[in-house]
Amino acid sequence: MLHEKRILLIVSGGIAAYKSLELVRRLRERGAAVRCVLTRGGSQFVTPLSLSALSGDKVYTDLFSLTDEAEMGHIQLSRDADLLVVAPATADILAKMTHGQADDLASTVLLATDKEVMVAPAMNVRMWEHAATQNNLATLLARGVHVIGPEEGDMACGEYGPGRLSEPDDIAAAVSEFFQSSSPLSGRHALVTSGPTHEPIDPVRYIANRSSGRQGHAIAAALASSGAKTTLVSGPTNLSDPPGVDVVRVESAHEMLAACEAALPADVAIFAAAVADWRVAQAAEEKLKKNSAGPPVMEMTENPDILATLAAPSNARPSLVIGFAAETEKVVAHARTKLERKSCDWILANDVSAAAGTFDGNDNTIHLVSADGVEDWPRMSKAEVANRLAARIAEALGTD
Ligand code: CTP
């Protein structure tokens, strides 16, 4: 649920700081990467060593540490995060956030950030109920800060009332909920094909191609992390399953078509697989042997076009159908023809000539061809192509 999400956890001083250790574990169990900033007060209750051991990352404590600034400027700490979580948030840090005070690393990061912030307050009940804290909280809420808790109960100071830090599980659930509700493709189903297909010649031989599956897998990962329920129908590859994606493994074009049809309905379908255009008409049931008649003559027959089949008008047609055009010359011109011939909405045209190094490489140069014209994307990594495509899909489906 939190795959690829990066949380900057700020631990401020208070007896509840010990629960931050549990929180790190809960967030990581959900797939998040957690980096911690510990205030001076916080370090009275938990050590940088325990936070570092649980987060698997360095813990940042000092605004004026030359080493920390050289390795990772304090501004970079927030740039690298998707969400800042302050847990526990003391009355003091809430006051600093309200008034823009920046006198240590935690408060400076909170003032310098343009990312969303979630606070989990924890303090004595009188401090919580004090007009100063309540006014600060009202200001922070009005600024869009997300607040979880505090809970009501027995307090370490012997009093009873609101002021207890929310349970780590509840804070982790609130973080997941935050990403879920801010995920642009939440509630959408995406279907992606990826990889090559293997077309059998006999039980041990097949016809294949050089597709690595990297682009299709990266697209499935990006769609899932944008909140879409994602089904990836993949031909044989050496890649591991992208996190949070339902993967259906197939071998041949026929199996790929059947798996895609079974995955419908979908809101968007992206066909990134390099499907073999032809298969051997009659694959041999037994292994072909060398004999005096010489090499076998194989009759080829055309495979079904999966993209064209699913893009054809029907009730089950996804509202956005996207194909790839792997070309070695006249890239955009061929893509335009393909757009019409396969009646899809967008074609992502890419140059797969040996000189471009797309098939086995990490980068891709895309031209997005649609009825509205051509968008030339700069050369970027396949992961960046995937993220940009996911954002464009969210934009297009958002106006449905
Ligand atoms: N495609 C498909 N099923 C096929 C062949 C292609 O779904 N049997 C899809 C690919 O996944 C891609 C698009 O169609 O999204 C275009 O693939 P490409 O290989 O570039 O085009 P072809 O149709 O094979 O045309 P040509 O080989 O003549 O360029």
Residues whose N, C-alpha, C, O or C-beta is under 5 A from the ligand:
A	BS01	CTP	F271 A272 A273 A274 V275 A276 D277 N303 P304 D305 I306 L307 G323 F324 A325 A326
